[in-house]
Amino acid sequence: MLNFDKLTLNIPETTKPRVVIIGGGFGGLNLVKKLNGKDFQIVMFDKQNYHGFWPLLYQVATAGLEPDAIAEPLRKMFDEDYEDFHFRLVRVLGVDPVAKTVKTMIGDLPYDYLVIATGTKANFFGNDQVQKYSFSLKTIPEALNLRSQLLQSFEQASITVDPLFRESLLNIVIVGAGPTGVEMAGSLAEMRKHVLPGDYPGLDFSKMNIYLVEGLDRVLPPMSPEASAKTQKYLEELGVVVKLKTLVESYDGEVVTFKGGEQIRSQTVVWAAGVTGALIDGFSKEIIGRGGRLMVNEFNQVEGFADIFAIGDIALMRTEKYPNGHPGVAQPAIQQGQHLAKNLRRLIRREPMTKFDYFDKGSLAIIGRVRAVADLPGNIHLGGFIAWVAWLFVHIYYLIGFRSKLVVLSNWIYRLFTYERGTRLIIRPFIRKDDKVAQDFVVKNEMS
Ligand SMILES: Cc1cc2nc3c(=O)[nH]c(=O)nc-3n(C[C@H](O)[C@H](O)[C@H](O)COP(=O)(O)OP(=O)(O)OC[C@H]3O[C@@H](n4cnc5c(N)ncnc54)[C@H](O)[C@@H]3O)c2cc1C
């Protein structure tokens, strides 16, 4: 049993300024890469021991990739070559800005500079019932859980004698048509066409419905209207039912009810409808802005603090061009991490910091196998195969580590020619205690 009383942070004393970074995501990672252990003692806390490449998480959920293809251990990335760098696998609870101390599950640590790079978590907009029964897609365990849920649903659909139950197993409802929802829907549609009929020859997959539900009036709202229109067309060609201006009212694990009264029977509702900042304790409500994010100035300093910074998804930096803050995608986090490293060095040299200026490199989303949409700088909008090629290169380029690049690329090439998805394994890291169907299925199978 884990005994927290026997654990300490065990960080060596130092005479150098200590930078404590909470989170080894895109922001934290790029900050550490550009900081120098000669000038600072660098301490990174993360509640997981790996950096996740979340843009490809949906491929883990749809049996395209194994988790180790999209995640890299933080200790491997920052090995002994990184001077005076200390990683601790620990959840940070909060900060005491007066005592200049970070509070963790296993003790407190004083800091000279604190960087909050905790990203976001799923936002259920206060709907506890939806939170309890739907599947979110923010972490690797959640992706594996969803993959298992989908595969178990097909297993059960192929043997049930109850047509209504079969219908609810074959109806997949994805809520939220942002990049995650769109990519998930496209990938599932390809699976329905090319993979599942071979696995379940007795099951009629014309009865499998993939619904993509969006509250706004177009799919991919963060992208251009051109990209939205193309994406909807591609999705509909793949047989995805796109429901716009549709809001979920409730979901009891069996039936989704939309505002207006329409209902869909479904065992699998994927919640990709929104995120909110993964806050830690210690900040007043006044500095928590839109989307549960910490308000920062143009140097990423949290409002009211000279020595606390926030970067990436958790930071709300309002500028003329981005009055609601930067988009919650990887590039602002990467660029803010790199920029903050320069500013921290300036601070210890007693030089003035420079303002962060976001360079928008464009956005991409993939729909199904070989089609994508791209909004590029200069008002260039691409679609179809050429956008897919761009998507492929960008994702391979930004994947962390040579091994991951090789694994993902070879996997994609193999799948391109064979349509195969080799990772259709039901490995359920956790089952909701109240998920009777999944519980019974696993328990009864394991007993027999
Ligand atoms: C499914 C999915 C698909 C996405 N697709 C795209 C895409 O196609 N393109 C794109 O550009 N962006 C995409 N994004 C968004 C992109 O991943 C984020 O914008 C980016 O990860 C933000 O980086 P970050 O460093 O702010 O946070 P993250 O990368 O989320 O890292 C936060 C880190 O903080 C750690 N942490 C959080 N709270 C604590 C705590 N209390 N104590 C210790 N550690 C903590 C977490 O474990 C995590 O490692 C996607 C995100 C998801 C979830």
The ligand as an SDF file (V2000), in Angstrom:
LIG
                    3D

 53 58  0  0  0  0  0  0  0  0999 V2000
   -7.8690   14.6350  -27.2400 C   0  0  0  0  0  0  0  0  0  0  0  0
   -7.1420   15.9220  -27.5560 C   0  0  0  0  0  0  0  0  0  0  0  0
   -6.8770   16.2490  -28.8660 C   0  0  0  0  0  0  0  0  0  0  0  0
   -6.1720   17.4350  -29.1780 C   0  0  0  0  0  0  0  0  0  0  0  0
   -5.8970   17.7030  -30.4890 N   0  0  0  0  0  0  0  0  0  0  0  0
   -5.1260   18.7820  -30.7830 C   0  0  0  0  0  0  0  0  0  0  0  0
   -4.6880   19.0340  -32.1130 C   0  0  0  0  0  0  0  0  0  0  0  0
   -5.0330   18.2930  -33.0480 O   0  0  0  0  0  0  0  0  0  0  0  0
   -3.8690   20.1030  -32.3360 N   0  0  0  0  0  0  0  0  0  0  0  0
   -3.4490   20.9260  -31.3250 C   0  0  0  0  0  0  0  0  0  0  0  0
   -2.6760   21.8470  -31.5630 O   0  0  0  0  0  0  0  0  0  0  0  0
   -3.8820   20.7300  -30.0570 N   0  0  0  0  0  0  0  0  0  0  0  0
   -4.6890   19.6790  -29.7610 C   0  0  0  0  0  0  0  0  0  0  0  0
   -5.0860   19.4650  -28.4760 N   0  0  0  0  0  0  0  0  0  0  0  0
   -4.7840   20.4860  -27.4640 C   0  0  0  0  0  0  0  0  0  0  0  0
   -3.3580   20.4010  -26.9880 C   0  0  0  0  0  0  0  0  0  0  0  0
   -3.0360   19.0680  -26.6220 O   0  0  0  0  0  0  0  0  0  0  0  0
   -3.2280   21.3380  -25.8000 C   0  0  0  0  0  0  0  0  0  0  0  0
   -3.5000   22.6360  -26.2390 O   0  0  0  0  0  0  0  0  0  0  0  0
   -1.8280   21.2670  -25.2020 C   0  0  0  0  0  0  0  0  0  0  0  0
   -1.5960   19.9740  -24.6920 O   0  0  0  0  0  0  0  0  0  0  0  0
   -1.6620   22.3150  -24.1090 C   0  0  0  0  0  0  0  0  0  0  0  0
   -0.4030   22.1530  -23.5170 O   0  0  0  0  0  0  0  0  0  0  0  0
   -0.2100   22.4480  -21.9600 P   0  0  0  0  0  0  0  0  0  0  0  0
    1.2390   22.2920  -21.6930 O   0  0  0  0  0  0  0  0  0  0  0  0
   -0.8680   23.7240  -21.6140 O   0  0  0  0  0  0  0  0  0  0  0  0
   -1.0430   21.3090  -21.2180 O   0  0  0  0  0  0  0  0  0  0  0  0
   -0.9260   19.7090  -21.3130 P   0  0  0  0  0  0  0  0  0  0  0  0
   -0.1980   19.2800  -22.5340 O   0  0  0  0  0  0  0  0  0  0  0  0
   -2.3300   19.2160  -21.1350 O   0  0  0  0  0  0  0  0  0  0  0  0
   -0.0600   19.3090  -20.0440 O   0  0  0  0  0  0  0  0  0  0  0  0
   -0.5160   19.5330  -18.7390 C   0  0  0  0  0  0  0  0  0  0  0  0
    0.3010   18.6440  -17.8150 C   0  0  0  0  0  0  0  0  0  0  0  0
    0.0560   19.0410  -16.4720 O   0  0  0  0  0  0  0  0  0  0  0  0
   -0.0940   17.9170  -15.6540 C   0  0  0  0  0  0  0  0  0  0  0  0
   -0.9150   18.3120  -14.4890 N   0  0  0  0  0  0  0  0  0  0  0  0
   -2.1510   18.8540  -14.5020 C   0  0  0  0  0  0  0  0  0  0  0  0
   -2.5640   19.1300  -13.2540 N   0  0  0  0  0  0  0  0  0  0  0  0
   -1.5490   18.7610  -12.4320 C   0  0  0  0  0  0  0  0  0  0  0  0
   -1.3670   18.8020  -11.0270 C   0  0  0  0  0  0  0  0  0  0  0  0
   -2.2950   19.3070  -10.1940 N   0  0  0  0  0  0  0  0  0  0  0  0
   -0.2150   18.3130  -10.5090 N   0  0  0  0  0  0  0  0  0  0  0  0
    0.7460   17.7970  -11.3200 C   0  0  0  0  0  0  0  0  0  0  0  0
    0.6270   17.7520  -12.6660 N   0  0  0  0  0  0  0  0  0  0  0  0
   -0.4960   18.2280  -13.2110 C   0  0  0  0  0  0  0  0  0  0  0  0
   -0.7820   16.8980  -16.5440 C   0  0  0  0  0  0  0  0  0  0  0  0
   -0.5470   15.5860  -16.0810 O   0  0  0  0  0  0  0  0  0  0  0  0
   -0.0860   17.1760  -17.8920 C   0  0  0  0  0  0  0  0  0  0  0  0
    1.0590   16.3840  -18.0880 O   0  0  0  0  0  0  0  0  0  0  0  0
   -5.7800   18.2930  -28.1420 C   0  0  0  0  0  0  0  0  0  0  0  0
   -6.0580   17.9690  -26.8070 C   0  0  0  0  0  0  0  0  0  0  0  0
   -6.7340   16.7880  -26.5140 C   0  0  0  0  0  0  0  0  0  0  0  0
   -7.0200   16.4110  -25.0750 C   0  0  0  0  0  0  0  0  0  0  0  0
  1  2  1  0
  2  3  1  0
  2 52  2  0
  3  4  2  0
  4  5  1  0
  4 50  1  0
  5  6  2  0
  6  7  1  0
  6 13  1  0
  7  8  2  0
  7  9  1  0
  9 10  1  0
 10 11  2  0
 10 12  1  0
 12 13  2  0
 13 14  1  0
 14 15  1  0
 14 50  1  0
 15 16  1  0
 16 17  1  0
 16 18  1  0
 18 19  1  0
 18 20  1  0
 20 21  1  0
 20 22  1  0
 22 23  1  0
 23 24  1  0
 24 25  2  0
 24 26  1  0
 24 27  1  0
 27 28  1  0
 28 29  2  0
 28 30  1  0
 28 31  1  0
 31 32  1  0
 32 33  1  0
 33 34  1  0
 33 48  1  0
 34 35  1  0
 35 36  1  0
 35 46  1  0
 36 37  1  0
 36 45  1  0
 37 38  2  0
 38 39  1  0
 39 40  1  0
 39 45  2  0
 40 41  1  0
 40 42  2  0
 42 43  1  0
 43 44  2  0
 44 45  1  0
 46 47  1  0
 46 48  1  0
 48 49  1  0
 50 51  2  0
 51 52  1  0
 52 53  1  0
M  END
$$$$
